[in-house]
């Protein structure tokens, strides 16, 4: 379940910490309702209670405790420290939550692999780790820290889906579209780790059935084969809506193999993961590949 229904119930795990509380405030300020938070040992507190007496977000010791008041949530956003992410994700999955976005960076790869396998077994969707978040401007839906405190500066309602490995580039693309008279249906940071709970193709398949989305942009980089998978699915006719791709990292073509660049997943291994190979696969499949970042909006308009 990557596209949440109306009136979904969202919780936050770890939103009593500094990063989580900042993220929670930006979600609430944008108009997204968060029914409660979960931090073991801090149950009974309220965070972000307003000076005029309006209630803040209630905190519970466990998801089971929260369920007793609100029922099973539809979604959770996880802000807990890296070494606690596995336990938090397991708790959410075992509770029956079907949409889990992991904001936390530096989650051990073995933990990410375990979380992904458990989610597949239980029919849950994982976004992240290292996801800046998900936003839908028309619905005032914001999960995570995407767009910061003022997402309206860069994300306008529209019909373009933006999916990026880079959290910062999610906002850059939103601003690029805004400056060219375009807006977004969804913008999503999938994270740049070696294991992505949701990759480009997963979300592109989800928006195939979204009437608000007419085309998509993927912002990829060197390393991994997630972009190649998009090409394969376009060629197979599974992804039918237009896709514009921009692949960063051309400068790495003159550098040695087996070197990590930035994100944990940005590693070239032999010929695998090279930006020029990704572009070739995508072009041959029928995607529109931007050679320069500023070409993205024009390619969409031409299509």
HELIX and SHEET records of a PDB file:
HELIX    1   1 UNK A   18  UNK A   30  1                                  13    
HELIX    2   2 UNK A   63  UNK A   70  1                                   8    
HELIX    3   3 UNK A   82  UNK A   84  5                                   3    
HELIX    4   4 UNK A   85  UNK A   94  1                                  10    
HELIX    5   5 UNK A  109  UNK A  122  1                                  14    
HELIX    6   6 UNK A  151  UNK A  153  5                                   3    
HELIX    7   7 UNK A  167  UNK A  179  1                                  13    
HELIX    8   8 UNK A  200  UNK A  207  1                                   8    
HELIX    9   9 UNK A  226  UNK A  235  1                                  10    
HELIX   10  10 UNK A  250  UNK A  254  5                                   5    
HELIX   11  11 UNK A  275  UNK A  285  1                                  11    
HELIX   12  12 UNK A  293  UNK A  295  5                                   3    
HELIX   13  13 UNK A  296  UNK A  302  1                                   7    
SHEET    1   A 7 UNK A  46  UNK A  47  0                                        
SHEET    2   A 7 UNK A  57  UNK A  60 -1                                        
SHEET    3   A 7 UNK A  36  UNK A  38  1                                        
SHEET    4   A 7 UNK A  10  UNK A  13  1                                        
SHEET    5   A 7 UNK A  75  UNK A  78  1                                        
SHEET    6   A 7 UNK A  99  UNK A 102  1                                        
SHEET    7   A 7 UNK A 125  UNK A 127  1                                        
SHEET    1   B 7 UNK A 141  UNK A 144  0                                        
SHEET    2   B 7 UNK A 133  UNK A 136 -1                                        
SHEET    3   B 7 UNK A 184  UNK A 189 -1                                        
SHEET    4   B 7 UNK A 157  UNK A 164  1                                        
SHEET    5   B 7 UNK A 215  UNK A 221  1                                        
SHEET    6   B 7 UNK A 242  UNK A 248  1                                        
SHEET    7   B 7 UNK A 288  UNK A 289  1                                        
END                                                                             
